[in-house]
Amino acid sequence: MSEADRLARLSKLLKVVDIVFEVADARCPFTSRGSQVKKLIANKRALLILNKADLADPETTENWVKFFACQGENALPVDALRGKGLDAVRESLEREGRALAGLLKGKGRRRRPLRAAVMGIPNTGKSSILNRLLGKCAAARGNRPGITRGPQWVHLHGAISVLDTPGLLQPHLKEDDALFKLALIRAADPESYDQIDLSERLLSYLSVNYPQALLKHLRMAEAVPALESVAREKNFLSANGEYDLQRAAVFILSSYGKGKLGRISLEAPADFI
């Protein structure tokens, strides 16, 4: 199925949806909101979920919630891995379900399940959120893009139907800064980029914005640490005895992705004002 056909099918399914849960990554909430998603849900009631909030700077996330509130959007920080913040999502579902039931009753129509959709770019944790809400693994999940292959309806307690959708990412996205962030959060496959360049750029970002992460977690005090310094500190050596920069790069990227460098956001509201 072509990309155009896939989007047309999804657009058709969304016509019967009552509310959309748009899932973004709390570490870069602005960049991780795909243009395709925005276009598809433009005329729908929507709730923005900032997932992986446990990996993001809590103060920055709080500022993002205020930023979106000023734009008339309700944003909820969530940690789907541990289930934190999902009570507010459940409450929103129940509230929308009651509102729909009242509306249908007022029109003399038969009661039906609330229809919600979960949407977002790849690897923001859409299926993880859905599985948490369901209390079972009904939706495939994994730490890489492309796990959910096509739209699928799942049911919550018989009163709510949820459309789980594959990740949508603008295929022609070329902005270097955006690609850097999307590669770090694995919305774009980091292996398709030079991992040494990616990790060196991350080190540079940390040295400016989160120097304490370098000092505390990597024990590095240089103003702008080089990847070679990481290899030296961790004793990453290649077969010929030289510092293994590729191994150091993988270590840095993996450490960031797992939150082992601390809670680090990649952008703040001030960057977009």
Backbone as CSV, one residue per row, in Angstrom:
resi,resn,N_x,N_y,N_z,CA_x,CA_y,CA_z,C_x,C_y,C_z
1,MET,0.845,-1.193,0.000,0.000,0.000,0.000,0.879,1.242,0.000
2,SER,0.590,2.177,-0.910,1.386,3.386,-1.007,1.120,4.290,0.192
3,GLU,2.008,5.280,0.390,1.844,6.221,1.494,0.540,7.008,1.335
4,ALA,0.236,7.394,0.108,-0.990,8.153,-0.147,-2.226,7.326,0.189
5,ASP,-2.213,6.033,-0.190,-3.344,5.148,0.094,-3.482,4.921,1.600
6,ARG,-2.352,4.800,2.274,-2.369,4.574,3.718,-2.978,5.769,4.445
7,LEU,-2.575,6.963,4.028,-3.114,8.175,4.641,-4.601,8.347,4.336
8,ALA,-5.003,7.979,3.118,-6.412,8.083,2.735,-7.258,7.129,3.571
9,ARG,-6.746,5.931,3.796,-7.467,4.950,4.624,-7.600,5.450,6.057
10,LEU,-6.500,6.002,6.577,-6.505,6.509,7.948,-7.458,7.694,8.080
11,SER,-7.451,8.570,7.089,-8.341,9.730,7.101,-9.802,9.291,7.114
12,LYS,-10.105,8.230,6.380,-11.476,7.706,6.336,-11.882,7.154,7.694
13,LEU,-10.978,6.425,8.351,-11.261,5.867,9.667,-11.475,6.968,10.701
14,LEU,-10.710,8.052,10.576,-10.801,9.139,11.554,-12.135,9.878,11.490
15,LYS,-12.864,9.723,10.397,-14.148,10.403,10.271,-15.147,9.926,11.315
16,VAL,-14.966,8.697,11.811,-15.912,8.165,12.797,-15.358,8.266,14.221
17,VAL,-14.200,8.907,14.379,-13.557,9.030,15.689,-14.064,10.280,16.412
18,ASP,-14.323,10.141,17.717,-14.833,11.254,18.514,-13.724,12.123,19.092
19,ILE,-12.615,11.514,19.486,-11.504,12.251,20.093,-10.189,11.574,19.727
20,VAL,-9.144,12.365,19.556,-7.815,11.856,19.211,-6.856,12.118,20.362
21,PHE,-6.112,11.091,20.753,-5.023,11.255,21.700,-3.742,11.332,20.880
22,GLU,-3.192,12.531,20.785,-1.944,12.717,20.045,-0.779,12.514,21.010
23,VAL,0.100,11.588,20.689,1.219,11.264,21.576,2.506,11.872,21.026
24,ALA,3.160,12.681,21.861,4.453,13.280,21.515,5.476,12.845,22.557
25,ASP,6.745,13.051,22.264,7.816,12.727,23.207,8.081,13.948,24.080
26,ALA,8.005,13.778,25.394,8.161,14.903,26.321,9.529,15.563,26.221
27,ARG,10.522,14.868,25.661,11.858,15.454,25.548,11.942,16.488,24.436
28,CYS,11.067,16.368,23.447,11.008,17.377,22.374,9.575,17.446,21.857
29,PRO,8.665,18.010,22.657,7.235,18.007,22.332,6.874,18.745,21.056
30,PHE,7.620,19.773,20.716,7.316,20.531,19.500,7.756,19.757,18.262
31,THR,8.973,19.286,18.270,9.531,18.585,17.107,8.862,17.235,16.877
32,SER,8.433,16.578,17.945,7.866,15.231,17.796,6.367,15.236,17.483
33,ARG,5.831,16.402,17.148,4.452,16.469,16.663,4.489,16.528,15.135
34,GLY,4.237,15.421,14.484,4.374,15.348,13.037,3.348,16.166,12.281
35,SER,3.763,16.726,11.159,2.868,17.563,10.349,1.719,16.752,9.764
36,GLN,1.966,15.471,9.453,0.904,14.629,8.918,-0.189,14.417,9.966
37,VAL,0.247,14.218,11.212,-0.715,14.030,12.301,-1.552,15.285,12.481
38,LYS,-0.890,16.440,12.514,-1.607,17.710,12.689,-2.649,17.906,11.602
39,LYS,-2.283,17.566,10.375,-3.204,17.759,9.248,-4.409,16.830,9.359
40,LEU,-4.167,15.583,9.769,-5.238,14.600,9.850,-6.230,14.896,10.968
41,ILE,-5.746,15.495,12.065,-6.622,15.701,13.218,-7.045,17.169,13.376
42,ALA,-6.833,17.956,12.350,-7.061,19.404,12.428,-8.454,19.762,12.935
43,ASN,-9.479,19.002,12.560,-10.854,19.345,12.935,-11.425,18.403,13.992
44,LYS,-10.553,17.717,14.719,-10.986,16.759,15.725,-10.722,17.278,17.142
45,ARG,-11.568,16.832,18.083,-11.251,17.060,19.492,-9.996,16.254,19.794
46,ALA,-9.032,16.868,20.471,-7.753,16.181,20.690,-7.182,16.479,22.068
47,LEU,-6.439,15.526,22.577,-5.711,15.658,23.830,-4.252,15.318,23.550
48,LEU,-3.345,16.164,23.970,-1.923,15.943,23.729,-1.298,15.212,24.919
49,ILE,-0.683,14.079,24.654,-0.021,13.296,25.694,1.485,13.421,25.508
50,LEU,2.170,13.922,26.547,3.625,14.040,26.507,4.216,12.813,27.182
51,ASN,4.451,11.779,26.395,4.938,10.517,26.934,6.456,10.562,27.185
52,LYS,6.929,9.601,27.962,8.341,9.495,28.354,8.769,10.705,29.178
53,ALA,7.811,11.229,29.959,8.106,12.378,30.808,9.154,12.050,31.855
54,ASP,9.313,10.764,32.163,10.328,10.345,33.140,11.745,10.561,32.626
55,LEU,11.895,10.732,31.304,13.218,10.942,30.702,13.512,12.417,30.464
56,ALA,12.491,13.251,30.593,12.631,14.676,30.289,12.864,15.497,31.550
57,ASP,13.468,16.665,31.371,13.680,17.612,32.457,12.305,18.029,32.998
58,PRO,11.999,17.734,34.272,10.649,18.014,34.795,10.262,19.487,34.746
59,GLU,11.212,20.380,34.978,10.907,21.813,34.931,10.560,22.241,33.507
60,THR,11.314,21.707,32.548,11.040,22.031,31.146,9.689,21.479,30.715
61,THR,9.369,20.270,31.171,8.070,19.676,30.836,6.932,20.514,31.395
62,GLU,7.101,21.007,32.618,6.086,21.874,33.222,5.891,23.134,32.391
63,ASN,6.992,23.667,31.870,6.909,24.854,31.012,6.192,24.537,29.699
64,TRP,6.400,23.334,29.186,5.709,22.930,27.965,4.195,22.833,28.191
65,VAL,3.803,22.291,29.338,2.375,22.188,29.647,1.742,23.576,29.657
66,LYS,2.435,24.546,30.256,1.948,25.929,30.291,1.917,26.528,28.883
67,PHE,2.938,26.222,28.105,3.032,26.728,26.730,1.840,26.266,25.899
68,PHE,1.532,24.964,25.974,0.413,24.438,25.195,-0.924,24.952,25.727
69,ALA,-1.012,25.139,27.055,-2.238,25.674,27.646,-2.535,27.065,27.101
70,CYS,-1.496,27.864,26.913,-1.659,29.209,26.352,-2.156,29.161,24.915
71,GLN,-1.936,28.031,24.250,-2.405,27.851,22.877,-3.753,27.140,22.830
72,GLY,-4.335,26.930,24.006,-5.649,26.290,24.073,-5.610,24.782,23.995
73,GLU,-4.441,24.195,24.257,-4.306,22.741,24.204,-4.041,22.182,25.598
74,ASN,-4.683,21.058,25.886,-4.472,20.372,27.151,-3.401,19.310,26.957
75,ALA,-2.265,19.450,27.642,-1.156,18.504,27.514,-0.953,17.767,28.834
76,LEU,-0.856,16.441,28.768,-0.701,15.627,29.965,0.634,14.881,29.934
77,PRO,1.549,15.157,30.884,2.803,14.396,30.967,2.504,12.966,31.442
78,VAL,3.111,11.989,30.787,2.843,10.577,31.081,4.130,9.767,31.024
79,ASP,4.214,8.766,31.881,5.281,7.767,31.814,4.585,6.431,31.594
80,ALA,4.421,6.055,30.326,3.666,4.843,30.005,4.360,3.588,30.511
81,LEU,5.690,3.622,30.600,6.428,2.443,31.042,6.029,2.043,32.456
82,ARG,5.824,3.033,33.315,5.451,2.770,34.714,3.990,3.094,35.003
83,GLY,3.291,3.609,34.025,1.876,3.898,34.189,1.570,5.222,34.862
84,LYS,2.580,6.046,35.103,2.354,7.315,35.788,1.680,8.325,34.855
85,GLY,0.688,9.021,35.381,0.002,10.046,34.609,-1.164,9.535,33.784
86,LEU,-1.330,8.214,33.733,-2.378,7.660,32.879,-3.769,7.763,33.499
87,ASP,-3.845,8.005,34.801,-5.162,8.199,35.410,-5.883,9.385,34.782
88,ALA,-5.121,10.431,34.477,-5.715,11.615,33.847,-6.216,11.282,32.443
89,VAL,-5.519,10.386,31.750,-5.957,9.962,30.416,-7.247,9.149,30.534
90,ARG,-7.282,8.249,31.516,-8.494,7.446,31.735,-9.686,8.332,32.074
91,GLU,-9.432,9.324,32.918,-10.506,10.248,33.291,-11.032,10.999,32.076
92,SER,-10.136,11.372,31.173,-10.552,12.061,29.949,-11.424,11.152,29.088
93,LEU,-11.031,9.876,28.986,-11.825,8.916,28.224,-13.223,8.752,28.819
94,GLU,-13.269,8.597,30.145,-14.557,8.404,30.805,-15.437,9.645,30.675
95,ARG,-14.808,10.817,30.789,-15.552,12.067,30.667,-16.127,12.220,29.257
96,GLU,-15.317,11.907,28.258,-15.794,11.994,26.871,-16.889,10.965,26.609
97,GLY,-16.747,9.788,27.227,-17.758,8.750,27.059,-19.101,9.166,27.636
98,ARG,-19.057,9.793,28.796,-20.306,10.276,29.412,-20.947,11.381,28.570
99,ALA,-20.098,12.265,28.057,-20.610,13.362,27.232,-21.274,12.819,25.968
100,LEU,-20.660,11.799,25.353,-21.227,11.202,24.145,-22.560,10.531,24.463
101,ALA,-22.608,9.805,25.581,-23.846,9.117,25.962,-24.975,10.124,26.155
102,GLY,-24.664,11.253,26.811,-25.675,12.290,27.020,-26.144,12.899,25.717
103,LEU,-25.211,13.114,24.795,-25.543,13.701,23.498,-26.456,12.777,22.691
104,LEU,-26.108,11.492,22.667,-26.914,10.525,21.912,-28.305,10.371,22.520
105,LYS,-28.373,10.362,23.853,-29.659,10.236,24.529,-30.551,11.432,24.213
106,GLY,-29.939,12.614,24.215,-30.692,13.823,23.915,-31.260,13.827,22.507
107,LYS,-30.585,13.118,21.590,-31.047,13.047,20.203,-31.928,11.830,19.953
108,GLY,-32.139,11.048,21.034,-32.968,9.865,20.899,-32.308,8.753,20.121
109,ARG,-30.984,8.749,20.128,-30.238,7.733,19.373,-29.696,6.658,20.305
110,ARG,-29.422,5.501,19.725,-28.918,4.364,20.488,-27.504,4.652,21.000
111,ARG,-27.236,4.219,22.209,-25.914,4.416,22.804,-24.885,3.576,22.063
112,ARG,-23.719,4.129,21.875,-22.610,3.402,21.227,-21.315,3.711,21.958
113,PRO,-20.276,2.881,21.725,-18.985,3.140,22.385,-18.362,4.452,21.911
114,LEU,-17.649,5.111,22.798,-16.828,6.258,22.402,-15.732,5.748,21.486
115,ARG,-15.483,6.485,20.418,-14.415,6.087,19.489,-13.258,7.071,19.617
116,ALA,-12.121,6.563,20.054,-10.927,7.394,20.218,-9.828,6.853,19.311
117,ALA,-8.869,7.692,18.986,-7.722,7.257,18.185,-6.445,7.683,18.896
118,VAL,-5.422,6.843,18.813,-4.110,7.159,19.359,-3.177,7.387,18.180
119,MET,-2.613,8.599,18.083,-1.794,8.940,16.927,-0.508,9.640,17.356
120,GLY,0.471,9.608,16.478,1.735,10.279,16.734,2.801,9.761,15.798
121,ILE,3.986,10.349,15.865,5.090,9.883,15.029,5.641,8.585,15.622
122,PRO,6.520,7.872,14.919,7.030,6.595,15.423,7.755,6.714,16.768
123,ASN,7.625,5.658,17.557,8.378,5.461,18.794,8.087,6.493,19.883
124,THR,6.924,7.087,19.862,6.550,7.975,20.963,5.845,7.208,22.076
125,GLY,5.559,5.928,21.831,4.964,5.097,22.876,3.461,4.967,22.779
126,LYS,2.911,5.103,21.577,1.460,5.014,21.398,0.910,3.666,21.866
127,SER,1.534,2.588,21.403,1.045,1.257,21.750,1.264,0.944,23.226
128,SER,2.334,1.464,23.811,2.583,1.256,25.243,1.481,1.905,26.068
129,ILE,1.072,3.107,25.671,-0.018,3.800,26.359,-1.310,3.006,26.222
130,LEU,-1.571,2.526,25.034,-2.785,1.765,24.786,-2.807,0.487,25.619
131,ASN,-1.682,-0.209,25.665,-1.600,-1.439,26.453,-1.797,-1.164,27.937
132,ARG,-1.293,-0.044,28.417,-1.499,0.329,29.814,-2.974,0.576,30.099
133,LEU,-3.628,1.256,29.183,-5.043,1.537,29.357,-5.867,0.252,29.323
134,LEU,-5.445,-0.689,28.475,-6.153,-1.953,28.345,-5.832,-2.913,29.482
135,GLY,-4.622,-2.765,30.038,-4.182,-3.708,31.054,-3.714,-5.013,30.464
136,LYS,-3.386,-5.002,29.177,-2.886,-6.199,28.505,-2.122,-5.774,27.268
137,CYS,-1.396,-6.710,26.683,-0.592,-6.388,25.495,-1.390,-6.665,24.228
138,ALA,-2.342,-5.793,23.938,-3.155,-5.944,22.731,-2.488,-5.307,21.535
139,ALA,-1.575,-4.352,21.793,-0.908,-3.640,20.706,0.585,-3.922,20.757
140,ALA,1.178,-4.176,19.596,2.614,-4.451,19.539,3.398,-3.216,19.942
141,ARG,4.527,-3.438,20.624,5.341,-2.315,21.056,6.806,-2.691,20.946
142,GLY,7.673,-1.656,20.919,9.108,-1.888,20.853,9.840,-0.576,20.723
143,ASN,11.148,-0.591,21.026,11.927,0.636,21.028,12.562,0.897,19.671
144,ARG,11.726,0.886,18.652,12.188,1.237,17.306,10.975,1.618,16.481
145,PRO,11.182,2.415,15.426,10.045,2.834,14.602,9.455,1.679,13.811
146,GLY,8.158,1.775,13.505,7.545,0.839,12.564,6.983,-0.420,13.160
147,ILE,6.746,-0.486,14.482,6.218,-1.696,15.082,4.756,-1.910,14.691
148,THR,3.930,-0.864,14.840,2.521,-0.953,14.457,2.419,-0.798,12.940
149,ARG,1.929,-1.858,12.270,1.939,-1.871,10.812,0.706,-1.227,10.185
150,GLY,-0.416,-1.268,10.860,-1.623,-0.704,10.278,-2.635,-0.369,11.355
151,PRO,-3.648,0.423,11.021,-4.664,0.787,12.007,-5.371,-0.454,12.538
152,GLN,-5.658,-0.485,13.821,-6.393,-1.608,14.399,-7.280,-1.094,15.533
153,TRP,-8.519,-1.605,15.583,-9.436,-1.224,16.646,-9.263,-2.168,17.822
154,VAL,-9.182,-1.606,19.022,-9.177,-2.400,20.245,-10.249,-1.811,21.162
155,HIS,-10.685,-2.589,22.154,-11.841,-2.162,22.950,-11.514,-2.115,24.434
156,LEU,-11.939,-1.032,25.065,-11.743,-0.829,26.494,-13.070,-1.023,27.218
157,HIS,-13.161,-2.084,27.982,-14.312,-2.302,28.864,-15.654,-2.260,28.130
158,GLY,-15.649,-2.475,26.827,-16.896,-2.523,26.080,-17.549,-1.178,25.845
159,ALA,-17.030,-0.117,26.478,-17.668,1.194,26.356,-16.879,2.149,25.488
160,ILE,-15.623,1.787,25.200,-14.753,2.672,24.438,-13.989,1.858,23.398
161,SER,-13.998,2.304,22.170,-13.206,1.684,21.108,-12.060,2.619,20.758
162,VAL,-10.852,2.077,20.667,-9.673,2.898,20.403,-8.989,2.431,19.129
163,LEU,-8.689,3.377,18.265,-7.983,3.093,17.016,-6.496,3.304,17.239
164,ASP,-5.735,2.210,17.187,-4.278,2.285,17.295,-3.724,2.442,15.885
165,THR,-2.877,3.442,15.672,-2.405,3.741,14.321,-0.885,3.634,14.230
166,PRO,-0.344,3.332,13.040,1.103,3.317,12.859,1.677,4.723,12.965
167,GLY,2.950,4.817,13.306,3.593,6.120,13.425,3.641,6.847,12.099
168,LEU,3.369,8.133,12.148,3.392,8.955,10.941,4.516,9.968,11.048
169,LEU,5.415,9.954,10.104,6.549,10.874,10.111,6.669,11.497,8.731
170,GLN,6.775,12.828,8.704,6.915,13.511,7.426,8.148,12.977,6.701
171,PRO,7.979,12.264,5.565,9.109,11.613,4.899,10.119,12.575,4.287
172,HIS,9.720,13.838,4.080,10.631,14.778,3.430,11.242,15.777,4.423
173,LEU,11.164,15.437,5.706,11.722,16.305,6.728,13.234,16.422,6.531
174,LYS,13.730,17.667,6.416,15.152,17.866,6.127,15.853,18.766,7.122
175,GLU,15.113,19.392,8.049,15.744,20.299,8.995,16.739,19.540,9.855
176,ASP,17.982,20.000,9.847,19.049,19.286,10.531,18.789,19.159,12.021
177,ASP,18.343,20.230,12.662,18.114,20.201,14.099,16.997,19.222,14.451
178,ALA,15.941,19.204,13.653,14.825,18.284,13.899,15.262,16.839,13.725
179,LEU,16.031,16.572,12.684,16.509,15.215,12.439,17.410,14.733,13.572
180,PHE,18.209,15.624,14.114,19.082,15.307,15.246,18.242,14.847,16.441
181,LYS,17.206,15.599,16.763,16.355,15.254,17.906,15.589,13.953,17.662
182,LEU,15.042,13.794,16.452,14.260,12.605,16.140,15.119,11.348,16.144
183,ALA,16.377,11.489,15.741,17.288,10.341,15.796,17.593,9.967,17.235
184,LEU,17.758,10.967,18.102,18.065,10.691,19.513,16.912,9.989,20.217
185,ILE,15.674,10.351,19.883,14.531,9.708,20.537,14.073,8.474,19.765
186,ARG,14.790,8.129,18.712,14.557,6.932,17.909,13.233,6.985,17.146
187,ALA,12.744,8.177,16.886,11.588,8.330,16.007,12.046,8.149,14.564
188,ALA,13.271,8.543,14.316,13.956,8.225,13.064,15.069,7.262,13.447
189,ASP,15.291,6.248,12.666,16.260,5.210,13.013,17.654,5.810,13.159
190,PRO,18.242,5.806,14.382,19.571,6.409,14.570,20.658,5.686,13.794
191,GLU,20.411,4.432,13.445,21.421,3.676,12.704,21.536,4.137,11.254
192,SER,20.564,4.935,10.806,20.651,5.475,9.447,21.487,6.751,9.418
193,TYR,21.942,7.193,10.582,22.813,8.360,10.707,24.181,7.912,11.199
194,ASP,25.172,8.768,11.015,26.503,8.483,11.528,26.463,8.603,13.053
195,GLN,26.614,7.481,13.740,26.448,7.473,15.182,27.537,8.266,15.904
196,ILE,28.720,8.319,15.306,29.786,9.119,15.913,29.436,10.591,15.862
197,ASP,28.968,11.055,14.692,28.558,12.456,14.569,27.385,12.768,15.501
198,LEU,26.433,11.843,15.572,25.247,12.040,16.405,25.625,12.148,17.884
199,SER,26.499,11.260,18.329,26.902,11.273,19.741,27.759,12.495,20.073
200,GLU,28.604,12.917,19.146,29.419,14.109,19.385,28.540,15.352,19.469
201,ARG,27.500,15.383,18.665,26.578,16.509,18.725,25.794,16.498,20.042
202,LEU,25.454,15.309,20.518,24.774,15.197,21.803,25.686,15.670,22.927
203,LEU,26.956,15.288,22.887,27.904,15.730,23.905,28.024,17.249,23.917
204,SER,28.031,17.838,22.735,28.116,19.292,22.633,26.875,19.942,23.234
205,TYR,25.708,19.358,22.946,24.450,19.882,23.498,24.459,19.785,25.022
206,LEU,24.908,18.665,25.546,24.941,18.466,26.996,25.905,19.439,27.669
207,SER,27.023,19.699,27.027,28.018,20.591,27.628,27.469,22.001,27.817
208,VAL,26.533,22.409,26.940,25.928,23.740,27.027,24.726,23.752,27.954
209,ASN,23.874,22.715,27.850,22.589,22.727,28.540,22.520,21.877,29.806
210,TYR,23.303,20.810,29.867,23.277,19.920,31.025,24.688,19.473,31.400
211,PRO,25.566,20.432,31.717,26.949,20.047,32.051,27.030,19.119,33.259
212,GLN,26.032,19.197,34.157,26.061,18.334,35.334,25.912,16.865,34.946
213,ALA,25.253,16.593,33.815,25.092,15.217,33.358,26.442,14.623,32.969
214,LEU,27.279,15.445,32.343,28.619,14.985,31.958,29.478,14.734,33.191
215,LEU,29.378,15.618,34.149,30.205,15.507,35.351,29.742,14.359,36.236
216,LYS,28.436,14.260,36.445,27.900,13.262,37.371,27.888,11.860,36.792
217,HIS,27.450,11.732,35.555,27.240,10.404,34.982,28.399,9.911,34.120
218,LEU,29.168,10.842,33.560,30.303,10.439,32.718,31.644,10.812,33.331
219,ARG,31.594,11.559,34.443,32.804,12.016,35.152,33.747,12.770,34.209
220,MET,33.141,13.653,33.424,33.893,14.447,32.460,33.673,15.921,32.751
221,ALA,34.759,16.665,32.911,34.665,18.077,33.281,35.090,19.022,32.170
222,GLU,35.421,18.478,30.984,35.829,19.350,29.879,34.692,20.246,29.445
223,ALA,35.023,21.438,28.987,34.003,22.382,28.527,33.211,21.773,27.368
224,VAL,33.895,21.213,26.398,33.250,20.512,25.289,33.948,19.168,25.124
225,PRO,33.473,18.137,25.796,34.150,16.842,25.787,34.136,16.191,24.411
226,ALA,35.200,15.524,24.080,35.290,14.800,22.819,34.910,13.342,23.066
227,LEU,34.476,12.681,22.004,34.093,11.281,22.115,35.285,10.427,22.562
228,GLU,36.467,10.864,22.181,37.675,10.139,22.591,37.824,10.146,24.112
229,SER,37.369,11.229,24.744,37.442,11.308,26.207,36.543,10.262,26.857
230,VAL,35.383,10.023,26.231,34.469,9.001,26.734,35.102,7.619,26.595
231,ALA,35.705,7.370,25.434,36.358,6.081,25.204,37.496,5.869,26.194
232,ARG,38.228,6.940,26.485,39.331,6.832,27.443,38.811,6.567,28.851
233,GLU,37.754,7.292,29.251,37.184,7.129,30.593,36.614,5.720,30.786
234,LYS,36.000,5.170,29.744,35.377,3.847,29.828,36.313,2.725,29.383
235,ASN,37.503,3.105,28.962,38.497,2.126,28.503,37.968,1.297,27.329
236,PHE,37.338,1.996,26.374,36.852,1.349,25.164,38.000,1.335,24.152
237,LEU,38.576,0.164,23.924,39.707,0.039,23.005,39.370,-0.893,21.854
238,SER,39.896,-0.581,20.682,39.713,-1.443,19.517,40.765,-2.545,19.534
239,ALA,40.699,-3.428,18.548,41.626,-4.573,18.499,43.072,-4.128,18.377
240,ASN,43.307,-2.984,17.749,44.685,-2.507,17.587,45.130,-1.584,18.724
241,GLY,44.322,-1.514,19.771,44.717,-0.750,20.950,44.344,0.719,20.922
242,GLU,43.692,1.196,19.839,43.273,2.593,19.767,41.909,2.756,20.438
243,TYR,41.561,4.004,20.755,40.263,4.241,21.379,39.149,3.922,20.383
244,ASP,38.159,3.155,20.846,37.056,2.709,19.994,35.942,3.752,20.044
245,LEU,35.951,4.663,19.063,34.965,5.746,19.037,33.563,5.249,18.725
246,GLN,33.456,4.210,17.896,32.133,3.676,17.561,31.468,3.097,18.808
247,ARG,32.222,2.370,19.601,31.682,1.793,20.831,31.299,2.892,21.818
248,ALA,32.119,3.929,21.873,31.819,5.059,22.758,30.544,5.767,22.308
249,ALA,30.361,5.887,20.983,29.169,6.533,20.449,27.917,5.742,20.804
250,VAL,27.973,4.431,20.623,26.837,3.572,20.962,26.524,3.676,22.455
251,PHE,27.560,3.734,23.274,27.384,3.849,24.724,26.668,5.151,25.084
252,ILE,27.107,6.264,24.487,26.505,7.568,24.786,25.043,7.607,24.358
253,LEU,24.759,7.152,23.145,23.390,7.191,22.625,22.467,6.282,23.420
254,SER,22.965,5.100,23.775,22.175,4.172,24.570,21.921,4.724,25.967
255,SER,22.935,5.329,26.557,22.802,5.900,27.900,21.765,7.012,27.908
256,TYR,21.785,7.843,26.872,20.787,8.913,26.793,19.388,8.329,26.647
257,GLY,19.239,7.374,25.730,17.925,6.796,25.462,17.311,6.116,26.671
258,LYS,18.146,5.562,27.553,17.660,4.854,28.741,17.571,5.752,29.965
259,GLY,17.897,7.038,29.792,17.818,7.974,30.909,18.977,7.881,31.884
260,LYS,20.055,7.220,31.492,21.189,7.034,32.405,22.067,8.280,32.527
261,LEU,21.791,9.296,31.704,22.517,10.562,31.807,21.698,11.596,32.585
262,GLY,20.565,11.155,33.117,19.685,12.075,33.836,18.476,12.431,32.984
263,ARG,17.629,13.279,33.534,16.411,13.695,32.841,16.729,14.919,31.976
264,ILE,16.773,14.694,30.677,17.280,15.709,29.748,16.277,15.987,28.637
265,SER,15.871,17.237,28.522,15.010,17.667,27.414,15.869,18.201,26.283
266,LEU,15.366,18.066,25.070,16.114,18.489,23.885,15.671,19.843,23.344
267,GLU,14.582,20.369,23.896,14.097,21.687,23.481,13.198,22.244,24.559
268,ALA,13.051,23.569,24.543,12.219,24.271,25.527,11.291,25.219,24.791
269,PRO,10.183,25.626,25.410,9.243,26.537,24.743,9.900,27.814,24.232
270,ALA,10.900,28.314,24.977,11.576,29.555,24.571,12.226,29.427,23.198
271,ASP,12.534,28.190,22.771,13.165,27.980,21.463,12.205,28.263,20.316
272,PHE,10.901,28.326,20.620,9.900,28.435,19.559,9.018,29.661,19.705
273,ILE,9.458,30.604,20.512,8.719,31.851,20.699,9.345,32.970,19.881
